[in-house]
Amino acid sequence: MKHSLSDIKALIQDRRTIKPEDFKPRKVLDDQLREILNSARWAPTHGMTEPWHFVIFQENALIDLGKFMADTYNHATSSEEFNQKKFDKLLNRPQLSSVVIAICMKRQEIEKIPEIEEIEAVACAVQNMHLTATAYGLGGYWSSGAVCYSEEMKTFLNLQPKDKCLGLFYLGYPNIDWPKKHRKPLEYKTEWRK
């Protein structure tokens, strides 16, 4: 066997979503962050388009990101639908993380590869990032929603019209015990045909 299957299985099964509200103030090291981002580059990509693009927010940029998201939500929401808790979460959540990574899909100019396959490649890149973060003992949380998908977010991230923001990936050291989870048995999720 080329690699330890038991180690790979353990890493995959140990990956968890840990929200920024459960992070310590401890900073993620830049070397760790570079390794996490480098692992994204090895995701499968049809036609070798490598459609992933990441915008990294740290330190004061986290404050700017929170203000932008809260303001965008405020402007896009009627007074009847406005939710103060949601506004506050958008404003403050980035500062609970050591780093926030905007997950973007840069659309191939000639559009030879279907857009869905470019989005899928970016999702695979995020899985690689999350597994690498798990190996470091870091919590990760992929968040999305209306603000992330908005034209305002595309402008904020300097994306082109056909590019997309697919969400934000929050990273930090957990301030909780590593969560335990389970999945339904394989039989519930498969159909075998011969």
Secondary structure, 3 states (H helix, E strand, C coil): CCCCHHHHHHHHHHCCECCHHHECCCCCCHHHHHHHHHHHCCCCCHHHCCCEEEEEEECHHHHHHHHHHHHHHHHHCCCCCCCHHHHHHHHHHHHHCCEEEEEEECCCCCCCCCHHHHHHHHHHHHHHHHHHHHHCCCEEEEECCCCCCCHHHHHHCCCCCCCEEEEEEEEECECCCCCCCCCCCHHHCCCCCC
